[in-house]
């Protein structure tokens, strides 16, 4: 078994069916298994999930919880049941596209340092243009097959995890209850242990955002609680600006070393310069190049950026 695909489910039978159907249609890695954790879903969803148990291609392992244990505990159930070298945790409101899993595994296999892999996704800013199908957009990304970019943290909507990561740092911390920030916390722990989080540029999974939790009256309260737990452990998010008006080779090398270290701590680095710079490929390192009116335009950006810089 190459990969166990873990899908926590709470109701949403139509979305769940779309997700499972897309996995069966588009997963060209034949040696995989579905581990479905049914979090006390309604009768319609339960019947659908029960109908999958007889499948042999792919194999389906179904666990039924009689109470809704929340996303975090359900995800942990699935991760603990996984016996494969790779575990892919995926939301039931996603649509995967052709070759998604094999490309993510290809990227994970490309370096021993890579521990967590996200696909490209609308969740991460890769969106089809108006009127363009998900499949057409995904096909265009195939030109980036075999490439990846480091990210500050992996997101749990579709996260490929090496078995070695789980062995070394464990699973999600269940202090995060029904969910929010558990994936960011998990990523911070993985990075602290020496692993990298990356996005596989040539794989694509579409996420129907906002359907996983449902914003009931407790959502905002739980979100705020979990944010406080996360920030107590890891600190608040910070945006740091570097104004690079002139650079020699030594200074640029030092900046790149500092920038990647800061980015891997989950912070954002903005590099303001007059010319194009060769910067580390990391989602949290952003280049702003102004070859005209450099100081005025840099000052304007710093003063009027929506999320204020913590340090310049």
N, C-alpha and C positions, 0 to 999 in steps of 0.2 A: 504494500500500500504506500503510494507516494504522498498522498495528502488526504486529510480528513477535513471536510467542509462543515463547519459548525453553524447552524442556523437557529437562533432563539426565535420562538414564535409566540406571539400573544394576539389571537384573533387575526383580522385582515386576511380572510381566506383567498380572495381574488388576487391580492398583491402577492401573497405567499405562493400561489400557484404560478403566477407570472415569473417570480424569482426562480422557483424550482425548474420550470419549463425552460427558462433561458440557460440555466446551468447545464441541464441535460443536452440541450441543443448545441451549446457553444464551448463545452469543455472537452478539448481534444486530448487532455491528459487522461487516458483511460483508467488508470490505476488510482481511483479515488473513491471515497465513501461519503455519504451524507449522514451527519449526526444532527438530528433535529430535536431540539428541546422545546416541548410544548408546555408553555407556562400557564396551564389551566385555561386554555382557550375555550370559546363557546362551542356548542355542539356541531355547528356547520364546519368550523375549522378542524375540530377533532376528527370528524368523519373523513375529511379530505386527507389529513395526515395519516390516519389509519390505513387509507387506501394505498399509501406509498410503501407500506411495510413489506409487501410481497415483491417489490422490485429487486431484480438481481443485477441490473445494469442501469444506473449504479446501485450498489448496495446501500440500503437505508437502515440506520439504527435510530429508533424513535424512543424518546424518554418522555413520559407524561407526568408533569407535576400537578398535584390536585389543588395547589394554591399558587397564585402568581408570586414567584420569588423575586421578581425584578430582573432586568436585563443582566446586571453584573453577575449575580449568582447563577443564572441560566447559562451565560457564556462560560463561566468557570466550570460548570458541570460538563459542558461539551469539551472544553480544553483538557480536563482531567481524563475524559474517556478516550481522547485521541491517542493513537498508538503509532501514527505515521511520523516520518521525519519533518513533515510540514503540517501545520494546522492553519486553516483559513477561516477566520471568523467573519461572517457576513450577515448583514441585516436582511430581513425578509421583504423589505420594500426596495430592493435593488434589482437592476436588470444587467446581467453580464453580457459581454459581446465575444465574438469569435476569438479564441486563443487567449483569453484573459488570464487563465490560471497558468498555462504553460509559460507565458511570457513573464509573469511574476516570479515563478520558480526559477526560470532562466536567470533573472536578475539576482535573486537570492543566492543562486549557485555561483555567481560570478565573483564573489568575495566572501571570505570567511568572516569578515567584519560586519557584513549586512545581517541584521537580525529581524527587522520588521519591514514589510513592503506594502505600500498602498498602490493601487492602480491610479492612472489618470482618471479624473472624475469631475463632474460638475461641482461636487463637494470641495474640490481643490482648485476650482477656477477654469476647468476645461469644459466649455459648454458648446453644444451645437448651435449654429446660427439659426435664426427664425426660419422655420420650414424645412430644416435639415433633419433627417432621421438620425437616431442614435447610431444605427449600423453604419450609415454613410460617414458620419463623423469619426467613428471608431476606426474605420478602414483607412482614413487619411493619417491617423496616428501611427499606422504600421511602419511608416518611414523612420520612426524613432525607435524601432525594435532594437533591443540590446543596449539601450541607453537608460540612464537613471539620473535623478537629481536628489541630493540629500534634502530632507525636510526636518523641521524643528521637532515634530512629533507625528506619529502615525495616528490615523483616525480609525475608530472601530467599526465604521460602516462596512469596510471590506479590508481586513488586515491579515496578511500572510505572516505567520510566525514560525521561525525555526524552532524545532524541538529543543535545541540547546538553550534557547532563551528561557523557555518555561522551566527547564531543569535548573537553571542558575538563579532566576529571580522569582519564580513562582507564577501565579496567575494574577488576575485583577484583585485589587484590594476591595473587599466587600464592605468597607466603611462607606463607599460611595453609593450604597443602597440601590435605588431604582436606576441609577445611571447619570452620567455627566461627569466629565473630568477623569473617569477611571482609565480611559485609553491614554490621556495625556500623562497621567501619573505613571502608568505602565511604561510608556515611552521614556520618560525621564529616568526610571529605574534601569531600563535596558541600556540607555546611553551611558549612564553612570557606570555600568558594568562593562563598558567597552564596545557595545554594539552600535551600529548605525541604523537610522530610520531613513528609508528612501522611497521615492515614487518611481515606479516603472513607467517610463514615458510612453511606451508602445502598447500598454494594456489599458483597456477602458471599461469602467463599470459605472452605470448611471444610477444615481440615488434619488429616489423620490423624497426629497427633503421635507422634514416636518411631520412625517406620518408615523415615525417609530414610537414616540412617546405619547403624543396627544397632549395638548396643553390643558390639563385639568387644573383645578384650583391649587393643587399642591406642587405643580411643576416649578413655578418661579421660586417658591420657598426652598424646594430641594436643590435647585440650581444654585441659589445663593449659598446654601449650607455647604455644598460640595466645592464651590469656588473658594470659600474661606478655608476649608480643609486643605485644598491643593496649595493655596498661596501660603499657608502656614508652613507647609513642608518645603516648598520649592521657591517661594518668593513671588512677588507680583511681576507681571509681564513688563518689560522695559523696551523702549526704543532708543537707540544710541546713534548719534550722527557723527560722522567723521568728515571734516572739510579738508579735502586733499588738493590744495592749490598748486603744489609742485611735488614731484616724487622722484627719488632716485631708486635704483634697484633694491638696495638694502631696505629702505623705508617701506616700499611696496611689499616686500617679502614679510617684513614684520607686521604690517597691517593685515595681510592675508592670514597670517598665523593667529593674530589676535581675533580677527573677525570670525574665523571658523570656530574658535573656542567659544566665543560669545554666543554664536548662533546655536551651537550644540547644547548650550545651557538653556535654550528656549527663548532667548531674546532676539530682537530684530536689529540689524545693523544697516544703516543707510550710508553709502559712500558718495559724497558730492565731489565731482571732479570736472576739470575743463576738457578732458579727453577720455576716450574709451580705455578702461582698465581691464586687465585679465584677473578676474576675481574668482574665488572658489564657487563651484556650482552648489548653491544651497538656497532653499526657498526663503530663508530668513536674512539673506544678504542681498540688498537692493542697491542698484547703481542708478544715480541721477547725474547725467552728463549735460552740462551747460557750457557750450563753447563761446557763447556771447552773453554779456552782462552777468558773468558768473556769480559775483558776490551778491548782486541785487536779487537774482532769481533764487539763489541758495537761501538767502535771508527770508525771502517771501515764503518759500516752502517750509522752512523751519518754524516760522511764526504762525502760519495758518494751517499747518497739518492738523487734521481732526484729532489724531492720537498724538499727544504732545511727546516730544523727546524728553527722556529722563536725564540725558547727559550729552554734551557736545564736545 
